[in-house]
Amino acid sequence: MTPEAAIGGNARPEVEIRQELYRSMLRTRRVEEAIVDRYAEQEMRCPVHICIGQEAPPTGVSAHLQKQDHVYSAHRSHGHYLAKGGDMPAMIAEIYGKADGCAVGKGGSQHLIDLDAGFICSAPILASTISVGVGDAWAARRRGEDRVIVIYFGDGSTEEGAFHEAMNFAGVNKLPVVFVCENNLYSVHTLLEARQPENQTVRRLGPPNGMESFDGDGNDVEEVWRLAEYAVNKARNGGGPTLLEFHTYRWMEHCGPLDDTHLGYRSAEELESWKARCPVDNYRDRLIEDGSVDQAWLDSEESTLHKEIEAAFTAAQNGPFPNAEELFRHVYPE
Amino acid sequence: MTREIKYYEALREAQAQCLESDRDVVVMGLGVPGPTGVFGTTKNLVDDYGPDRVFDMPSSENAMTGMLLGASSNGMRPIMVHMRVDFAVLSMEPLVNQAAKWHYMYGGKMRAPLTVRMIIGQGWGQGPQHSQALQAWFAHIPGLKVIMPTTAHDAKGMLISAVRDDAPVISIEHRWLYGVSGAVPEEMYETPIGKARIMRPGKDVTIVAASYASLLALRAAEMLADAGIDAEVLDLRTITPLDRESIVASVRKTGRLVVADTGTAEFGISAEIVCAAVEGASESLKSAPRRIGLPSVPTPTSPALSEHFYPRAIHIAEAAAATLGTKVQLTEPATGKWHDVPDPSFTGPY
């Protein structure tokens, strides 16, 4: 069965959903741009992995998630957090190392958490959260909790042994997990060609681990939405795990706010070709064309977002740092 | 009611009672539901508590540790079992990078009430990869708790404490303790984590030890007593959080210190214990502390080599006598032909 047949062709979401998909992608884009714009002030004193260019996968996946569903992420986590409904001001405060941060400033950008929103954790060691999410799914089913687990990771994580171990266990036990690989072609500065066999997809790794797998255009939010609908529903209905691979691309440097094409590991032409496939702008154009949105709606969204983001940054910058006593809290649970 | 049972039976009883009293407790590990039940410690538990609570796993120590971490942060209280410490080395990433920091790095919002049992092999050719005593590795990681119970009583009580603890606890069990009997209450009880215990009071020299080394220290104390030296044996029971107060109090009393550990001496836990004594009781120290541990070489397999690799009680006694600066005649009780078994009744393979 082709992926298209399995997911019911090229059905489009309702207009309200299209608007929500665009709104969510735009929000992540604008938040990331705000970080990029201010990072040189040297007040966000932690590594940031900017997800500009990769907004579509978390948006299209989260559109099918409910509040009780759980999301696990890795280092490039901002989009996953925001799309699942993570508290944006708490994320910004966390990046500023402030007491109001979602992890009291102890985690930073690489350890976002919002349990109320179902965003469970993120961590920068490749593949490290994959097995944790699988364990969550295992525990949820054991305890009779209706919950789908989505685990995001990059192409680099699929080279880790722990990824294969976790996939195997999820496949053996038919756990309610959607594995989402955002394949952006690079692990830091190392090309996919140097790391994986030629002309292969990450998708290939699903069936050997006992699960279906699909791949799609990770810059087309509706394609993500369609594939995720199938995988999330399947998991929710007891059909077991699915591996989804989305082909996408990060625009900024691996870690930080800058263009890094001067390093030579990727070309400016390659970056430009992916920018031409911008998931946000192209979707905006499509929605204008098909009448789903108009300029007034777009202007209103931009204005609302601008105010929300400015308020979050002002609050984060003005908020207090954690007290020195906080250093010794939470080593062991009290 | 209290009766005499063996260390491995105490571990089994602790797990059975935890399974009985809390639906969220599960026991997982290679061979856990199997015919030998990890040296008897999990034997037949599957019959009483079912295969969905007492179960085997793929040979995937890394991801299965992460899996139980995920389960533990979602309300479960899992026990993971490794037949050797050496296998747990494959799970250092989820233990060190994730579980240990789980509570802290998410601002106190996450808990990882995970217990990981791992067994130190010794003798019968356990060799380089079936014998490592890596307590210092785990003790070096803030956020983990490391226990090394010595007696059957503490094996049961501390394992129950570990399962009920909201922090990740590494339980390191020395295989040569498994056949040692002790008085163990039938009911469920907790032995507190973080408290050392004086196994034998004395006034001349303090011997701080843990796990099987504590039994050696007791034997050393008997040899010393025969030579007129009154040694105090402090059984650590918990490596981290370390009970510095008990170490300092004993050294203040005796003025002399020997540390005995089942691990490699260099950069091992003995260094931390000596440091605790120096920091907390330097004015009381009458002589330089000494330590007994393994030399910095991989464990050899041949009994001819391992005989020289593992310290015996006599070596602890000699070190203790040396801290007094007196020449005494120490007599080692007769040993069998082989040094690679805890007692003559022990036969391999294992």
Interface residues (C-beta under 8 A of the other chain):
Chain A: G101 C102 A103 V104 G105 K106 G107 H111 I113 L115 I120 C121 A123 I125 S128 T129 I130 S131 V132 G133 V134 G135 D136 A137 W138 A139 A140 R142 R143 G161 A162 E165 A166 N168 F169 V172 R329 H330 V331 Y332 P333
Chain B: D24 D52 M57 P58 S60 N62 A63 M64 T65 G66 M67 L68 L69 G70 A71 S72 S73 N74 G75 M76 E93 P94 N97 Q98 H103 Y104 M105 Y106 G107 G108 K109 M110 R111 P142 G143 K145 D166 A167 P241
